[in-house]
């Protein structure tokens, strides 16, 4: 099921470091100036319908800004920054707060969360206060001076939420949407770059591969629970970087690497405990463990 909001042509491959959200301080429908300054804009029609539209500049225009051809949305912070704006808040006032005649709405905000979640997935941007933030947070979080910006840090539909919490509330919502999207796509979704595949042949000729086999920095690791079950080892204790297993009543400690909730141990240590030699067949990406003839 493809529920993507953003056409692929709107998100060309390029290096982007962050997403900065804004309000346009204009009307709920964008004008030429709004479209010049933001990559994506979230409009609201009279009838309350919301939609996302593209601005004049491609996101790729902000990969580098030396040529002057880019969406200028955040002072001194446009390189690598995607700018997304909620259309509205013309004539707003910070204190005492006045939303003005074109307030942003909850429907726009929900669509903004979804749009930013998609951007983070496509550009592999982690959701942190430095990488997904309100324009009004840029000065504090990135230490880049802005001139009294506070957008979009008030919710006209819920003024009980202080401006200082809007950014963190937004990040929680975006992260939630990314997690749900990842789960609905199932375990095979390429959220992370695929790890290189590698086969391991155990001394009893059993062939195992991913996810029981994992490759990190060229080293081969095996799923501890799988190996322990297969050879009747008892896992006694584990820490963040070591595991102690009992084999025929004798304790042995192995290096442990936990990834995605699964503990992995180095193939060489497993081989040692099995009294097996290790050989590597590069072209076939195969590690073979074999019992020494003398044993
Ligand atoms: Zn702004």
Boltz pocket constraint, residues with backbone or C-beta under 6 A from the ligand:
constraints:
  - pocket:
      binder: B
      contacts: [[A, 21], [A, 22], [A, 23], [A, 73], [A, 135], [A, 149], [A, 151]]
      max_distance: 6.0
